[in-house]
Amino acid sequence: MMTPTIDAVADEFVGKAKIGKLNVDDNGQTAMRYNVRGIPTLLVFKGGQVVAQKVGAMGKGDVQKLINEHLDSAPAVSSLVSSITIRA
């Protein structure tokens, strides 16, 4: 359901943030590690730590805004990893 949105955002943020998807059915341990209780769950990582978490479907503009909020304060692009966790 979110796959087209995440793919479009990933294309727009090439070189600025890393965007990924994870199938929680195939990666239950990872889902438990990050306390994923609803699908889709969007996680933003910075410096290896979760800095934002949103549960529920979001539009492209909302996903872009969520990522941009953390890009603006990033000391270096390489320190920001945005991971979008969804069920495929």
HTML snippet that shows the backbone in 3Dmol.js (N, CA, C, O; Angstrom):
<script src="https://3Dmol.org/build/3Dmol-min.js"></script>
<div id="view" style="width:600px;height:400px;position:relative"></div>
<script>
const pdb = `
ATOM      1  N   MET A   1       0.815  -1.179   0.000  1.00  0.00           N
ATOM      2  CA  MET A   1       0.000   0.000   0.000  1.00  0.00           C
ATOM      3  C   MET A   1       0.871   1.259   0.000  1.00  0.00           C
ATOM      4  O   MET A   1       0.524   2.236  -0.664  1.00  0.00           O
ATOM      5  N   MET A   2       1.973   1.261   0.715  1.00  0.00           N
ATOM      6  CA  MET A   2       2.871   2.415   0.754  1.00  0.00           C
ATOM      7  C   MET A   2       4.026   2.282  -0.238  1.00  0.00           C
ATOM      8  O   MET A   2       4.775   3.236  -0.447  1.00  0.00           O
ATOM      9  N   THR A   3       4.172   1.123  -0.840  1.00  0.00           N
ATOM     10  CA  THR A   3       5.331   0.875  -1.707  1.00  0.00           C
ATOM     11  C   THR A   3       5.517   1.938  -2.789  1.00  0.00           C
ATOM     12  O   THR A   3       6.638   2.428  -2.929  1.00  0.00           O
ATOM     13  N   PRO A   4       4.514   2.326  -3.557  1.00  0.00           N
ATOM     14  CA  PRO A   4       4.737   3.354  -4.576  1.00  0.00           C
ATOM     15  C   PRO A   4       5.202   4.689  -3.985  1.00  0.00           C
ATOM     16  O   PRO A   4       6.042   5.373  -4.570  1.00  0.00           O
ATOM     17  N   THR A   5       4.659   5.049  -2.838  1.00  0.00           N
ATOM     18  CA  THR A   5       5.054   6.301  -2.185  1.00  0.00           C
ATOM     19  C   THR A   5       6.506   6.225  -1.731  1.00  0.00           C
ATOM     20  O   THR A   5       7.281   7.152  -1.968  1.00  0.00           O
ATOM     21  N   ILE A   6       6.873   5.139  -1.086  1.00  0.00           N
ATOM     22  CA  ILE A   6       8.244   4.983  -0.589  1.00  0.00           C
ATOM     23  C   ILE A   6       9.226   4.945  -1.744  1.00  0.00           C
ATOM     24  O   ILE A   6      10.292   5.555  -1.663  1.00  0.00           O
ATOM     25  N   ASP A   7       8.895   4.249  -2.807  1.00  0.00           N
ATOM     26  CA  ASP A   7       9.781   4.186  -3.972  1.00  0.00           C
ATOM     27  C   ASP A   7       9.979   5.567  -4.591  1.00  0.00           C
ATOM     28  O   ASP A   7      11.094   5.914  -4.980  1.00  0.00           O
ATOM     29  N   ALA A   8       8.917   6.352  -4.686  1.00  0.00           N
ATOM     30  CA  ALA A   8       9.016   7.705  -5.252  1.00  0.00           C
ATOM     31  C   ALA A   8       9.869   8.607  -4.368  1.00  0.00           C
ATOM     32  O   ALA A   8      10.695   9.369  -4.871  1.00  0.00           O
ATOM     33  N   VAL A   9       9.674   8.523  -3.057  1.00  0.00           N
ATOM     34  CA  VAL A   9      10.464   9.334  -2.128  1.00  0.00           C
ATOM     35  C   VAL A   9      11.932   8.902  -2.171  1.00  0.00           C
ATOM     36  O   VAL A   9      12.825   9.747  -2.124  1.00  0.00           O
ATOM     37  N   ALA A  10      12.183   7.615  -2.260  1.00  0.00           N
ATOM     38  CA  ALA A  10      13.563   7.117  -2.336  1.00  0.00           C
ATOM     39  C   ALA A  10      14.280   7.706  -3.542  1.00  0.00           C
ATOM     40  O   ALA A  10      15.445   8.092  -3.443  1.00  0.00           O
ATOM     41  N   ASP A  11      13.592   7.780  -4.684  1.00  0.00           N
ATOM     42  CA  ASP A  11      14.189   8.356  -5.895  1.00  0.00           C
ATOM     43  C   ASP A  11      14.534   9.833  -5.686  1.00  0.00           C
ATOM     44  O   ASP A  11      15.552  10.306  -6.191  1.00  0.00           O
ATOM     45  N   GLU A  12      13.709  10.548  -4.959  1.00  0.00           N
ATOM     46  CA  GLU A  12      13.927  11.974  -4.735  1.00  0.00           C
ATOM     47  C   GLU A  12      15.051  12.269  -3.734  1.00  0.00           C
ATOM     48  O   GLU A  12      15.658  13.339  -3.777  1.00  0.00           O
ATOM     49  N   PHE A  13      15.321  11.325  -2.844  1.00  0.00           N
ATOM     50  CA  PHE A  13      16.310  11.574  -1.796  1.00  0.00           C
ATOM     51  C   PHE A  13      17.649  10.880  -2.053  1.00  0.00           C
ATOM     52  O   PHE A  13      18.462  10.749  -1.138  1.00  0.00           O
ATOM     53  N   VAL A  14      17.881  10.438  -3.280  1.00  0.00           N
ATOM     54  CA  VAL A  14      19.161   9.809  -3.614  1.00  0.00           C
ATOM     55  C   VAL A  14      20.289  10.779  -3.275  1.00  0.00           C
ATOM     56  O   VAL A  14      20.257  11.941  -3.680  1.00  0.00           O
ATOM     57  N   GLY A  15      21.283  10.300  -2.531  1.00  0.00           N
ATOM     58  CA  GLY A  15      22.409  11.125  -2.130  1.00  0.00           C
ATOM     59  C   GLY A  15      22.165  11.976  -0.898  1.00  0.00           C
ATOM     60  O   GLY A  15      23.090  12.608  -0.388  1.00  0.00           O
ATOM     61  N   LYS A  16      20.930  12.000  -0.415  1.00  0.00           N
ATOM     62  CA  LYS A  16      20.593  12.793   0.769  1.00  0.00           C
ATOM     63  C   LYS A  16      20.239  11.901   1.956  1.00  0.00           C
ATOM     64  O   LYS A  16      20.581  12.204   3.099  1.00  0.00           O
ATOM     65  N   ALA A  17      19.550  10.801   1.670  1.00  0.00           N
ATOM     66  CA  ALA A  17      19.116   9.871   2.718  1.00  0.00           C
ATOM     67  C   ALA A  17      18.978   8.499   2.103  1.00  0.00           C
ATOM     68  O   ALA A  17      18.750   8.364   0.901  1.00  0.00           O
ATOM     69  N   LYS A  18      19.116   7.494   2.923  1.00  0.00           N
ATOM     70  CA  LYS A  18      18.920   6.117   2.466  1.00  0.00           C
ATOM     71  C   LYS A  18      17.521   5.692   2.881  1.00  0.00           C
ATOM     72  O   LYS A  18      17.154   5.776   4.053  1.00  0.00           O
ATOM     73  N   ILE A  19      16.760   5.243   1.923  1.00  0.00           N
ATOM     74  CA  ILE A  19      15.380   4.822   2.157  1.00  0.00           C
ATOM     75  C   ILE A  19      15.312   3.323   1.919  1.00  0.00           C
ATOM     76  O   ILE A  19      15.828   2.828   0.917  1.00  0.00           O
ATOM     77  N   GLY A  20      14.684   2.603   2.825  1.00  0.00           N
ATOM     78  CA  GLY A  20      14.565   1.163   2.663  1.00  0.00           C
ATOM     79  C   GLY A  20      13.211   0.667   3.110  1.00  0.00           C
ATOM     80  O   GLY A  20      12.471   1.371   3.798  1.00  0.00           O
ATOM     81  N   LYS A  21      12.896  -0.545   2.715  1.00  0.00           N
ATOM     82  CA  LYS A  21      11.640  -1.188   3.111  1.00  0.00           C
ATOM     83  C   LYS A  21      11.983  -2.541   3.722  1.00  0.00           C
ATOM     84  O   LYS A  21      12.954  -3.190   3.332  1.00  0.00           O
ATOM     85  N   LEU A  22      11.186  -2.942   4.666  1.00  0.00           N
ATOM     86  CA  LEU A  22      11.405  -4.213   5.334  1.00  0.00           C
ATOM     87  C   LEU A  22      10.068  -4.928   5.482  1.00  0.00           C
ATOM     88  O   LEU A  22       9.100  -4.348   5.974  1.00  0.00           O
ATOM     89  N   ASN A  23      10.015  -6.161   5.067  1.00  0.00           N
ATOM     90  CA  ASN A  23       8.818  -6.975   5.230  1.00  0.00           C
ATOM     91  C   ASN A  23       8.854  -7.558   6.645  1.00  0.00           C
ATOM     92  O   ASN A  23       9.684  -8.417   6.942  1.00  0.00           O
ATOM     93  N   VAL A  24       7.965  -7.098   7.506  1.00  0.00           N
ATOM     94  CA  VAL A  24       7.985  -7.540   8.900  1.00  0.00           C
ATOM     95  C   VAL A  24       7.584  -9.002   9.053  1.00  0.00           C
ATOM     96  O   VAL A  24       7.935  -9.628  10.052  1.00  0.00           O
ATOM     97  N   ASP A  25       6.863  -9.556   8.094  1.00  0.00           N
ATOM     98  CA  ASP A  25       6.518 -10.977   8.157  1.00  0.00           C
ATOM     99  C   ASP A  25       7.766 -11.840   8.006  1.00  0.00           C
ATOM    100  O   ASP A  25       7.862 -12.913   8.603  1.00  0.00           O
ATOM    101  N   ASP A  26       8.714 -11.371   7.214  1.00  0.00           N
ATOM    102  CA  ASP A  26       9.959 -12.111   6.987  1.00  0.00           C
ATOM    103  C   ASP A  26      11.059 -11.724   7.968  1.00  0.00           C
ATOM    104  O   ASP A  26      12.087 -12.399   8.035  1.00  0.00           O
ATOM    105  N   ASN A  27      10.862 -10.652   8.727  1.00  0.00           N
ATOM    106  CA  ASN A  27      11.886 -10.124   9.625  1.00  0.00           C
ATOM    107  C   ASN A  27      11.292  -9.781  10.988  1.00  0.00           C
ATOM    108  O   ASN A  27      11.370  -8.643  11.450  1.00  0.00           O
ATOM    109  N   GLY A  28      10.701 -10.783  11.615  1.00  0.00           N
ATOM    110  CA  GLY A  28      10.016 -10.579  12.888  1.00  0.00           C
ATOM    111  C   GLY A  28      10.911 -10.055  13.996  1.00  0.00           C
ATOM    112  O   GLY A  28      10.473  -9.241  14.810  1.00  0.00           O
ATOM    113  N   GLN A  29      12.164 -10.509  14.041  1.00  0.00           N
ATOM    114  CA  GLN A  29      13.083 -10.058  15.093  1.00  0.00           C
ATOM    115  C   GLN A  29      13.347  -8.555  14.988  1.00  0.00           C
ATOM    116  O   GLN A  29      13.405  -7.852  15.997  1.00  0.00           O
ATOM    117  N   THR A  30      13.506  -8.077  13.759  1.00  0.00           N
ATOM    118  CA  THR A  30      13.747  -6.652  13.555  1.00  0.00           C
ATOM    119  C   THR A  30      12.511  -5.848  13.957  1.00  0.00           C
ATOM    120  O   THR A  30      12.628  -4.795  14.583  1.00  0.00           O
ATOM    121  N   ALA A  31      11.347  -6.339  13.601  1.00  0.00           N
ATOM    122  CA  ALA A  31      10.104  -5.666  13.974  1.00  0.00           C
ATOM    123  C   ALA A  31       9.977  -5.581  15.498  1.00  0.00           C
ATOM    124  O   ALA A  31       9.577  -4.545  16.028  1.00  0.00           O
ATOM    125  N   MET A  32      10.314  -6.660  16.199  1.00  0.00           N
ATOM    126  CA  MET A  32      10.258  -6.637  17.660  1.00  0.00           C
ATOM    127  C   MET A  32      11.301  -5.687  18.235  1.00  0.00           C
ATOM    128  O   MET A  32      11.026  -4.976  19.202  1.00  0.00           O
ATOM    129  N   ARG A  33      12.477  -5.670  17.657  1.00  0.00           N
ATOM    130  CA  ARG A  33      13.562  -4.810  18.148  1.00  0.00           C
ATOM    131  C   ARG A  33      13.148  -3.331  18.145  1.00  0.00           C
ATOM    132  O   ARG A  33      13.491  -2.571  19.051  1.00  0.00           O
ATOM    133  N   TYR A  34      12.405  -2.947  17.102  1.00  0.00           N
ATOM    134  CA  TYR A  34      11.988  -1.551  16.976  1.00  0.00           C
ATOM    135  C   TYR A  34      10.540  -1.321  17.393  1.00  0.00           C
ATOM    136  O   TYR A  34       9.957  -0.277  17.099  1.00  0.00           O
ATOM    137  N   ASN A  35       9.960  -2.317  18.089  1.00  0.00           N
ATOM    138  CA  ASN A  35       8.631  -2.173  18.667  1.00  0.00           C
ATOM    139  C   ASN A  35       7.564  -1.820  17.628  1.00  0.00           C
ATOM    140  O   ASN A  35       6.690  -0.989  17.875  1.00  0.00           O
ATOM    141  N   VAL A  36       7.651  -2.457  16.477  1.00  0.00           N
ATOM    142  CA  VAL A  36       6.663  -2.233  15.424  1.00  0.00           C
ATOM    143  C   VAL A  36       5.393  -2.975  15.813  1.00  0.00           C
ATOM    144  O   VAL A  36       5.384  -4.201  15.917  1.00  0.00           O
ATOM    145  N   ARG A  37       4.326  -2.222  16.024  1.00  0.00           N
ATOM    146  CA  ARG A  37       3.051  -2.810  16.458  1.00  0.00           C
ATOM    147  C   ARG A  37       1.948  -2.628  15.429  1.00  0.00           C
ATOM    148  O   ARG A  37       0.917  -3.296  15.498  1.00  0.00           O
ATOM    149  N   GLY A  38       2.158  -1.733  14.481  1.00  0.00           N
ATOM    150  CA  GLY A  38       1.173  -1.489  13.435  1.00  0.00           C
ATOM    151  C   GLY A  38       1.863  -1.394  12.095  1.00  0.00           C
ATOM    152  O   GLY A  38       3.049  -1.076  12.009  1.00  0.00           O
ATOM    153  N   ILE A  39       1.114  -1.670  11.061  1.00  0.00           N
ATOM    154  CA  ILE A  39       1.667  -1.644   9.710  1.00  0.00           C
ATOM    155  C   ILE A  39       0.808  -0.716   8.866  1.00  0.00           C
ATOM    156  O   ILE A  39      -0.416  -0.851   8.856  1.00  0.00           O
ATOM    157  N   PRO A  40       1.420   0.212   8.167  1.00  0.00           N
ATOM    158  CA  PRO A  40       2.860   0.445   8.058  1.00  0.00           C
ATOM    159  C   PRO A  40       3.381   1.290   9.225  1.00  0.00           C
ATOM    160  O   PRO A  40       2.656   2.103   9.800  1.00  0.00           O
ATOM    161  N   THR A  41       4.642   1.077   9.554  1.00  0.00           N
ATOM    162  CA  THR A  41       5.359   1.898  10.518  1.00  0.00           C
ATOM    163  C   THR A  41       6.546   2.506   9.793  1.00  0.00           C
ATOM    164  O   THR A  41       7.308   1.799   9.135  1.00  0.00           O
ATOM    165  N   LEU A  42       6.699   3.794   9.912  1.00  0.00           N
ATOM    166  CA  LEU A  42       7.814   4.491   9.288  1.00  0.00           C
ATOM    167  C   LEU A  42       8.772   4.934  10.383  1.00  0.00           C
ATOM    168  O   LEU A  42       8.378   5.614  11.331  1.00  0.00           O
ATOM    169  N   LEU A  43      10.021   4.544  10.244  1.00  0.00           N
ATOM    170  CA  LEU A  43      11.055   4.883  11.214  1.00  0.00           C
ATOM    171  C   LEU A  43      12.113   5.744  10.538  1.00  0.00           C
ATOM    172  O   LEU A  43      12.507   5.472   9.404  1.00  0.00           O
ATOM    173  N   VAL A  44      12.568   6.772  11.225  1.00  0.00           N
ATOM    174  CA  VAL A  44      13.670   7.590  10.742  1.00  0.00           C
ATOM    175  C   VAL A  44      14.825   7.386  11.713  1.00  0.00           C
ATOM    176  O   VAL A  44      14.685   7.581  12.921  1.00  0.00           O
ATOM    177  N   PHE A  45      15.970   6.989  11.161  1.00  0.00           N
ATOM    178  CA  PHE A  45      17.167   6.777  11.963  1.00  0.00           C
ATOM    179  C   PHE A  45      18.162   7.903  11.704  1.00  0.00           C
ATOM    180  O   PHE A  45      18.305   8.380  10.578  1.00  0.00           O
ATOM    181  N   LYS A  46      18.834   8.310  12.749  1.00  0.00           N
ATOM    182  CA  LYS A  46      19.905   9.293  12.625  1.00  0.00           C
ATOM    183  C   LYS A  46      20.981   8.893  13.628  1.00  0.00           C
ATOM    184  O   LYS A  46      20.707   8.746  14.819  1.00  0.00           O
ATOM    185  N   GLY A  47      22.185   8.722  13.144  1.00  0.00           N
ATOM    186  CA  GLY A  47      23.260   8.288  14.025  1.00  0.00           C
ATOM    187  C   GLY A  47      23.002   6.922  14.623  1.00  0.00           C
ATOM    188  O   GLY A  47      23.469   6.630  15.724  1.00  0.00           O
ATOM    189  N   GLY A  48      22.261   6.077  13.912  1.00  0.00           N
ATOM    190  CA  GLY A  48      21.965   4.734  14.384  1.00  0.00           C
ATOM    191  C   GLY A  48      20.820   4.634  15.374  1.00  0.00           C
ATOM    192  O   GLY A  48      20.501   3.546  15.853  1.00  0.00           O
ATOM    193  N   GLN A  49      20.202   5.763  15.681  1.00  0.00           N
ATOM    194  CA  GLN A  49      19.098   5.784  16.641  1.00  0.00           C
ATOM    195  C   GLN A  49      17.805   6.218  15.951  1.00  0.00           C
ATOM    196  O   GLN A  49      17.824   7.022  15.019  1.00  0.00           O
ATOM    197  N   VAL A  50      16.689   5.675  16.419  1.00  0.00           N
ATOM    198  CA  VAL A  50      15.393   6.100  15.904  1.00  0.00           C
ATOM    199  C   VAL A  50      15.110   7.502  16.433  1.00  0.00           C
ATOM    200  O   VAL A  50      15.104   7.731  17.643  1.00  0.00           O
ATOM    201  N   VAL A  51      14.875   8.443  15.507  1.00  0.00           N
ATOM    202  CA  VAL A  51      14.576   9.824  15.906  1.00  0.00           C
ATOM    203  C   VAL A  51      13.132  10.205  15.604  1.00  0.00           C
ATOM    204  O   VAL A  51      12.654  11.244  16.060  1.00  0.00           O
ATOM    205  N   ALA A  52      12.436   9.369  14.838  1.00  0.00           N
ATOM    206  CA  ALA A  52      11.025   9.611  14.545  1.00  0.00           C
ATOM    207  C   ALA A  52      10.368   8.289  14.188  1.00  0.00           C
ATOM    208  O   ALA A  52      10.980   7.418  13.569  1.00  0.00           O
ATOM    209  N   GLN A  53       9.112   8.156  14.589  1.00  0.00           N
ATOM    210  CA  GLN A  53       8.346   6.958  14.270  1.00  0.00           C
ATOM    211  C   GLN A  53       6.904   7.366  14.029  1.00  0.00           C
ATOM    212  O   GLN A  53       6.299   8.058  14.848  1.00  0.00           O
ATOM    213  N   LYS A  54       6.364   6.937  12.910  1.00  0.00           N
ATOM    214  CA  LYS A  54       4.966   7.211  12.567  1.00  0.00           C
ATOM    215  C   LYS A  54       4.305   5.890  12.190  1.00  0.00           C
ATOM    216  O   LYS A  54       4.886   5.076  11.472  1.00  0.00           O
ATOM    217  N   VAL A  55       3.098   5.690  12.676  1.00  0.00           N
ATOM    218  CA  VAL A  55       2.340   4.486  12.358  1.00  0.00           C
ATOM    219  C   VAL A  55       1.142   4.891  11.524  1.00  0.00           C
ATOM    220  O   VAL A  55       0.431   5.841  11.854  1.00  0.00           O
ATOM    221  N   GLY A  56       0.927   4.169  10.449  1.00  0.00           N
ATOM    222  CA  GLY A  56      -0.202   4.430   9.571  1.00  0.00           C
ATOM    223  C   GLY A  56       0.258   4.950   8.223  1.00  0.00           C
ATOM    224  O   GLY A  56       1.370   5.456   8.073  1.00  0.00           O
ATOM    225  N   ALA A  57      -0.620   4.814   7.255  1.00  0.00           N
ATOM    226  CA  ALA A  57      -0.303   5.267   5.898  1.00  0.00           C
ATOM    227  C   ALA A  57      -0.120   6.779   5.874  1.00  0.00           C
ATOM    228  O   ALA A  57      -0.815   7.520   6.569  1.00  0.00           O
ATOM    229  N   MET A  58       0.823   7.211   5.065  1.00  0.00           N
ATOM    230  CA  MET A  58       1.113   8.637   4.918  1.00  0.00           C
ATOM    231  C   MET A  58       1.214   8.945   3.430  1.00  0.00           C
ATOM    232  O   MET A  58       1.606   8.091   2.635  1.00  0.00           O
ATOM    233  N   GLY A  59       0.864  10.145   3.068  1.00  0.00           N
ATOM    234  CA  GLY A  59       1.034  10.590   1.692  1.00  0.00           C
ATOM    235  C   GLY A  59       2.481  10.947   1.421  1.00  0.00           C
ATOM    236  O   GLY A  59       3.286  11.086   2.343  1.00  0.00           O
ATOM    237  N   LYS A  60       2.798  11.093   0.160  1.00  0.00           N
ATOM    238  CA  LYS A  60       4.158  11.411  -0.252  1.00  0.00           C
ATOM    239  C   LYS A  60       4.669  12.688   0.417  1.00  0.00           C
ATOM    240  O   LYS A  60       5.802  12.726   0.898  1.00  0.00           O
ATOM    241  N   GLY A  61       3.844  13.723   0.450  1.00  0.00           N
ATOM    242  CA  GLY A  61       4.247  14.985   1.060  1.00  0.00           C
ATOM    243  C   GLY A  61       4.567  14.841   2.540  1.00  0.00           C
ATOM    244  O   GLY A  61       5.507  15.460   3.038  1.00  0.00           O
ATOM    245  N   ASP A  62       3.791  14.028   3.242  1.00  0.00           N
ATOM    246  CA  ASP A  62       4.034  13.808   4.672  1.00  0.00           C
ATOM    247  C   ASP A  62       5.339  13.049   4.904  1.00  0.00           C
ATOM    248  O   ASP A  62       6.074  13.350   5.845  1.00  0.00           O
ATOM    249  N   VAL A  63       5.627  12.070   4.052  1.00  0.00           N
ATOM    250  CA  VAL A  63       6.879  11.317   4.177  1.00  0.00           C
ATOM    251  C   VAL A  63       8.057  12.238   3.889  1.00  0.00           C
ATOM    252  O   VAL A  63       9.057  12.214   4.607  1.00  0.00           O
ATOM    253  N   GLN A  64       7.943  13.049   2.843  1.00  0.00           N
ATOM    254  CA  GLN A  64       9.007  13.996   2.514  1.00  0.00           C
ATOM    255  C   GLN A  64       9.257  14.949   3.688  1.00  0.00           C
ATOM    256  O   GLN A  64      10.405  15.213   4.047  1.00  0.00           O
ATOM    257  N   LYS A  65       8.188  15.456   4.272  1.00  0.00           N
ATOM    258  CA  LYS A  65       8.311  16.389   5.396  1.00  0.00           C
ATOM    259  C   LYS A  65       8.996  15.718   6.580  1.00  0.00           C
ATOM    260  O   LYS A  65       9.870  16.309   7.214  1.00  0.00           O
ATOM    261  N   LEU A  66       8.601  14.487   6.876  1.00  0.00           N
ATOM    262  CA  LEU A  66       9.200  13.740   7.982  1.00  0.00           C
ATOM    263  C   LEU A  66      10.706  13.598   7.793  1.00  0.00           C
ATOM    264  O   LEU A  66      11.473  13.786   8.737  1.00  0.00           O
ATOM    265  N   ILE A  67      11.122  13.274   6.599  1.00  0.00           N
ATOM    266  CA  ILE A  67      12.554  13.109   6.321  1.00  0.00           C
ATOM    267  C   ILE A  67      13.260  14.459   6.346  1.00  0.00           C
ATOM    268  O   ILE A  67      14.325  14.596   6.949  1.00  0.00           O
ATOM    269  N   ASN A  68      12.671  15.449   5.696  1.00  0.00           N
ATOM    270  CA  ASN A  68      13.299  16.774   5.638  1.00  0.00           C
ATOM    271  C   ASN A  68      13.507  17.383   7.023  1.00  0.00           C
ATOM    272  O   ASN A  68      14.481  18.104   7.242  1.00  0.00           O
ATOM    273  N   GLU A  69      12.613  17.102   7.946  1.00  0.00           N
ATOM    274  CA  GLU A  69      12.769  17.624   9.309  1.00  0.00           C
ATOM    275  C   GLU A  69      14.092  17.187   9.926  1.00  0.00           C
ATOM    276  O   GLU A  69      14.672  17.903  10.743  1.00  0.00           O
ATOM    277  N   HIS A  70      14.560  16.021   9.536  1.00  0.00           N
ATOM    278  CA  HIS A  70      15.790  15.486  10.112  1.00  0.00           C
ATOM    279  C   HIS A  70      17.002  15.715   9.217  1.00  0.00           C
ATOM    280  O   HIS A  70      18.137  15.642   9.687  1.00  0.00           O
ATOM    281  N   LEU A  71      16.780  15.983   7.970  1.00  0.00           N
ATOM    282  CA  LEU A  71      17.896  16.321   7.084  1.00  0.00           C
ATOM    283  C   LEU A  71      18.436  17.704   7.404  1.00  0.00           C
ATOM    284  O   LEU A  71      19.649  17.912   7.396  1.00  0.00           O
ATOM    285  N   ASP A  72      17.557  18.644   7.685  1.00  0.00           N
ATOM    286  CA  ASP A  72      17.959  20.024   7.937  1.00  0.00           C
ATOM    287  C   ASP A  72      18.927  20.146   9.099  1.00  0.00           C
ATOM    288  O   ASP A  72      19.800  21.014   9.098  1.00  0.00           O
ATOM    289  N   SER A  73      18.775  19.275  10.094  1.00  0.00           N
ATOM    290  CA  SER A  73      19.631  19.367  11.272  1.00  0.00           C
ATOM    291  C   SER A  73      20.775  18.364  11.239  1.00  0.00           C
ATOM    292  O   SER A  73      21.509  18.224  12.218  1.00  0.00           O
ATOM    293  N   ALA A  74      20.931  17.662  10.112  1.00  0.00           N
ATOM    294  CA  ALA A  74      21.980  16.646  10.023  1.00  0.00           C
ATOM    295  C   ALA A  74      23.343  17.298   9.833  1.00  0.00           C
ATOM    296  O   ALA A  74      23.507  18.117   8.929  1.00  0.00           O
ATOM    297  N   PRO A  75      24.334  16.950  10.674  1.00  0.00           N
ATOM    298  CA  PRO A  75      25.660  17.513  10.495  1.00  0.00           C
ATOM    299  C   PRO A  75      26.326  17.017   9.213  1.00  0.00           C
ATOM    300  O   PRO A  75      27.145  17.725   8.628  1.00  0.00           O
ATOM    301  N   ALA A  76      25.988  15.833   8.782  1.00  0.00           N
ATOM    302  CA  ALA A  76      26.537  15.291   7.545  1.00  0.00           C
ATOM    303  C   ALA A  76      25.521  14.317   6.973  1.00  0.00           C
ATOM    304  O   ALA A  76      24.885  13.560   7.706  1.00  0.00           O
ATOM    305  N   VAL A  77      25.379  14.348   5.667  1.00  0.00           N
ATOM    306  CA  VAL A  77      24.405  13.468   5.018  1.00  0.00           C
ATOM    307  C   VAL A  77      24.672  12.015   5.354  1.00  0.00           C
ATOM    308  O   VAL A  77      23.735  11.241   5.553  1.00  0.00           O
ATOM    309  N   SER A  78      25.941  11.634   5.419  1.00  0.00           N
ATOM    310  CA  SER A  78      26.271  10.233   5.650  1.00  0.00           C
ATOM    311  C   SER A  78      25.835   9.743   7.030  1.00  0.00           C
ATOM    312  O   SER A  78      25.768   8.536   7.260  1.00  0.00           O
ATOM    313  N   SER A  79      25.538  10.660   7.948  1.00  0.00           N
ATOM    314  CA  SER A  79      25.132  10.224   9.282  1.00  0.00           C
ATOM    315  C   SER A  79      23.625   9.970   9.382  1.00  0.00           C
ATOM    316  O   SER A  79      23.140   9.529  10.425  1.00  0.00           O
ATOM    317  N   LEU A  80      22.891  10.243   8.315  1.00  0.00           N
ATOM    318  CA  LEU A  80      21.447  10.063   8.347  1.00  0.00           C
ATOM    319  C   LEU A  80      21.049   8.849   7.534  1.00  0.00           C
ATOM    320  O   LEU A  80      21.394   8.732   6.358  1.00  0.00           O
ATOM    321  N   VAL A  81      20.331   7.963   8.160  1.00  0.00           N
ATOM    322  CA  VAL A  81      19.761   6.816   7.461  1.00  0.00           C
ATOM    323  C   VAL A  81      18.279   6.833   7.765  1.00  0.00           C
ATOM    324  O   VAL A  81      17.887   6.763   8.930  1.00  0.00           O
ATOM    325  N   SER A  82      17.462   6.924   6.758  1.00  0.00           N
ATOM    326  CA  SER A  82      16.022   6.882   6.928  1.00  0.00           C
ATOM    327  C   SER A  82      15.543   5.515   6.510  1.00  0.00           C
ATOM    328  O   SER A  82      15.733   5.113   5.362  1.00  0.00           O
ATOM    329  N   SER A  83      14.945   4.821   7.392  1.00  0.00           N
ATOM    330  CA  SER A  83      14.461   3.484   7.101  1.00  0.00           C
ATOM    331  C   SER A  83      12.955   3.466   7.230  1.00  0.00           C
ATOM    332  O   SER A  83      12.401   3.775   8.285  1.00  0.00           O
ATOM    333  N   ILE A  84      12.320   3.111   6.172  1.00  0.00           N
ATOM    334  CA  ILE A  84      10.882   3.029   6.165  1.00  0.00           C
ATOM    335  C   ILE A  84      10.509   1.559   6.264  1.00  0.00           C
ATOM    336  O   ILE A  84      10.823   0.769   5.373  1.00  0.00           O
ATOM    337  N   THR A  85       9.862   1.207   7.312  1.00  0.00           N
ATOM    338  CA  THR A  85       9.522  -0.182   7.574  1.00  0.00           C
ATOM    339  C   THR A  85       8.060  -0.393   7.224  1.00  0.00           C
ATOM    340  O   THR A  85       7.171   0.194   7.841  1.00  0.00           O
ATOM    341  N   ILE A  86       7.819  -1.238   6.226  1.00  0.00           N
ATOM    342  CA  ILE A  86       6.449  -1.528   5.836  1.00  0.00           C
ATOM    343  C   ILE A  86       6.296  -3.003   5.551  1.00  0.00           C
ATOM    344  O   ILE A  86       7.276  -3.725   5.368  1.00  0.00           O
ATOM    345  N   ARG A  87       5.088  -3.428   5.517  1.00  0.00           N
ATOM    346  CA  ARG A  87       4.783  -4.796   5.135  1.00  0.00           C
ATOM    347  C   ARG A  87       4.561  -4.806   3.643  1.00  0.00           C
ATOM    348  O   ARG A  87       3.716  -4.070   3.134  1.00  0.00           O
ATOM    349  N   ALA A  88       5.301  -5.620   2.943  1.00  0.00           N
ATOM    350  CA  ALA A  88       5.193  -5.666   1.469  1.00  0.00           C
ATOM    351  C   ALA A  88       3.923  -6.342   1.030  1.00  0.00           C
ATOM    352  O   ALA A  88       3.673  -6.467  -0.169  1.00  0.00           O
TER     353      ALA A  88
END
`;
const viewer = $3Dmol.createViewer("view");
viewer.addModel(pdb, "pdb");
viewer.setStyle({}, {cartoon: {color: "spectrum"}});
viewer.zoomTo();
viewer.render();
</script>
